[in-house]
């Protein structure tokens, strides 16, 4: 059976980024959940032979929106939000590298409920191999793919944000949560 081309975007699921604070002044900052509102993925899905499937995804880093902010000595203000996005743009050099990219190299099924998607992730112009561990949850004619991956700023040559003379830092490890609905054709 040939692969079926599938195009996915925000209407088909979510890509969320979780950041955490650390350092002596961590109490002053916020742990954040941001969601990409502009992204697309082009997949070729082979339900009979998942190993023949491929996926390529692009995420517009400028489309990240804060969905949750926890911690901090005060609630997140509009000014705080502006500062966060200014610092994010500087940290990830989004003026030069406005997108994060993923290109699969292999898809390895584990039974009928899991996929290991190996590929290359490009952030801030640096490309590194990663493995997405996805759980398959059949729902009403679609396969819901749910998983997360931890990436480290420093693996991509990015220095995590720090402020207050280094007393407030963003943890090197960032979690990316994926929740996609892929049609079963």
Phi, psi and omega per residue, in radians:
X1 nan 2.391 3.124
X2 -1.330 2.831 3.089
X3 -1.329 2.643 3.111
X4 -1.797 2.153 3.096
X5 -1.257 2.377 -3.136
X6 -2.346 2.324 3.045
X7 -1.943 2.256 -3.109
X8 -2.125 2.679 3.071
X9 -2.732 -2.964 -3.077
X10 -0.955 -0.461 3.105
X11 -1.214 -0.239 -3.085
X12 -1.846 0.001 -3.122
X13 2.818 -2.853 -3.082
X14 -2.429 2.630 2.984
X15 -2.172 2.010 -3.121
X16 -2.060 2.512 3.135
X17 -2.041 2.230 3.140
X18 -1.961 2.166 3.082
X19 -2.038 2.649 -3.103
X20 -2.288 2.589 -3.112
X21 -1.716 2.735 3.059
X22 -2.683 3.093 3.137
X23 1.817 3.014 -3.075
X24 -1.081 -0.524 -3.118
X25 -1.835 0.406 -3.098
X26 -0.969 -0.566 -3.111
X27 -1.035 -0.456 -3.112
X28 -1.361 -0.402 -3.077
X29 -1.634 -3.010 -3.113
X30 -2.284 2.448 2.896
X31 -1.375 2.392 -3.023
X32 -2.134 2.579 2.888
X33 -2.067 2.043 3.110
X34 -2.013 2.547 3.134
X35 -2.098 2.363 3.053
X36 -1.351 2.167 -3.129
X37 -1.732 -0.189 3.077
X38 -2.259 1.932 3.084
X39 -2.764 2.809 3.050
X40 -2.594 2.688 3.089
X41 -2.424 2.390 3.045
X42 -1.977 2.017 -3.118
X43 -2.079 2.629 2.961
X44 -2.085 1.904 -2.986
X45 -1.842 2.245 3.038
X46 -2.047 1.737 -3.084
X47 -1.175 -0.541 -3.137
X48 -1.302 -0.566 -3.128
X49 -2.427 1.410 -3.062
X50 -0.940 -0.467 3.142
X51 -1.094 -0.340 3.124
X52 -1.527 -0.017 -3.129
X53 -1.361 2.674 3.072
X54 -2.428 2.782 3.065
X55 -2.615 2.491 3.034
X56 -2.314 2.289 -3.094
X57 -2.328 2.584 3.097
X58 -2.286 2.281 3.119
X59 -2.102 2.189 3.076
X60 -1.393 1.912 -3.077
X61 -1.166 -0.423 3.086
X62 -1.275 -0.155 -3.128
X63 -1.628 0.027 -3.135
X64 -1.124 2.318 3.091
X65 -2.187 2.442 3.122
X66 -1.312 2.133 3.115
X67 -1.760 -0.564 -3.136
X68 -2.532 2.532 3.030
X69 -2.423 2.089 -3.134
X70 -2.110 2.733 -3.103
X71 1.436 -2.849 -3.127
X72 1.499 2.686 3.139
X73 -1.441 -0.268 3.082
X74 -2.531 2.778 3.110
X75 -1.066 2.707 3.128
X76 -1.173 2.179 -3.141
X77 -1.685 2.973 3.062
X78 -1.072 -0.671 3.086
X79 -1.099 -0.713 3.088
X80 -1.055 -0.751 -3.141
X81 -1.066 -0.768 3.115
X82 -1.069 -0.765 3.126
X83 -1.102 -0.722 3.142
X84 -1.048 -0.812 -3.105
X85 -1.252 -0.553 3.050
X86 -1.136 -0.771 3.131
X87 -1.181 -0.667 3.105
X88 -1.082 -0.798 3.141
X89 -1.074 -0.717 3.130
X90 -1.197 -0.803 -3.099
X91 -1.070 -0.769 -3.084
X92 -1.644 0.054 3.138
X93 0.880 0.883 -3.074
X94 -1.179 -0.265 3.042
X95 -1.156 -0.563 3.110
X96 -1.695 -0.553 -3.058
X97 -2.307 1.327 -3.028
X98 -1.287 -0.129 -3.071
X99 -2.251 2.653 2.894
X100 -1.782 2.455 -3.071
X101 -2.195 2.537 3.027
X102 -2.318 2.345 3.078
X103 -2.303 2.058 -3.130
X104 -1.216 2.613 3.047
X105 -1.975 -0.564 3.083
X106 -2.760 2.658 3.072
X107 -2.163 2.061 -3.093
X108 -2.008 1.929 3.113
X109 -1.303 2.602 3.020
X110 -2.197 1.675 -3.039
X111 1.139 -2.634 3.131
X112 -1.734 0.050 -2.987
X113 -2.081 -0.091 -3.094
X114 -2.457 2.630 3.028
X115 -2.304 2.455 3.003
X116 -1.958 1.901 -3.106
X117 -1.809 1.905 3.122
X118 -1.629 2.423 3.131
X119 -3.004 -2.985 -3.141
X120 -1.910 2.281 3.086
X121 -1.931 2.263 3.115
X122 -1.989 2.128 3.093
X123 -2.333 2.312 3.107
X124 0.936 0.619 3.083
X125 1.414 0.023 3.136
X126 -1.930 2.316 -3.092
X127 -1.944 2.274 3.140
X128 -2.382 2.605 3.081
X129 -1.292 2.477 3.093
X130 -2.464 2.843 3.035
X131 -2.217 2.137 3.052
X132 -1.608 2.194 3.073
X133 -1.745 1.934 -3.064
X134 -2.046 2.378 3.044
X135 -1.679 2.373 3.132
X136 -1.715 2.170 3.123
X137 -2.192 1.761 3.111
X138 -1.101 2.308 3.138
X139 -2.566 2.043 2.977
X140 0.735 0.965 3.067
X141 1.420 0.088 3.074
X142 -2.248 2.763 2.981
X143 -1.782 2.044 3.077
X144 -1.520 2.140 3.135
X145 -1.856 2.093 -3.060
X146 -2.226 2.316 3.089
X147 -3.033 3.105 3.089
X148 -2.569 2.807 3.113
X149 -2.462 2.513 3.042
X150 -1.818 2.214 3.059
X151 -2.096 2.724 -3.133
X152 -2.019 2.288 3.095
X153 -0.838 -0.880 -3.002
X154 -1.139 -0.439 3.078
X155 -1.127 -0.423 -3.127
X156 -1.806 0.238 3.117
X157 1.285 0.366 -3.109
X158 -1.843 2.261 3.053
X159 -1.490 2.113 3.132
X160 -1.023 2.574 3.127
X161 -1.023 2.466 2.956
X162 -2.462 2.589 3.133
X163 -2.439 3.140 -3.140
X164 0.917 0.841 3.136
X165 0.998 0.621 3.091
X166 1.534 -0.018 -3.123
X167 -1.345 -0.384 3.082
X168 -2.086 2.146 -3.090
X169 -2.334 2.720 2.950
X170 -1.616 2.277 3.140
X171 -1.006 2.493 -3.131
X172 -1.040 -0.688 -3.119
X173 -1.409 2.246 3.110
X174 -2.149 2.382 3.127
X175 -1.746 2.370 3.067
X176 -2.040 2.097 -3.140
X177 -1.806 2.311 3.119
X178 -2.048 2.418 3.070
X179 -2.565 1.762 -3.034
X180 -2.122 2.603 3.020
X181 -1.988 1.996 -3.112
X182 -1.880 2.137 -3.137
X183 -1.060 2.490 3.051
X184 -1.704 1.845 -3.127
X185 -1.901 nan nan
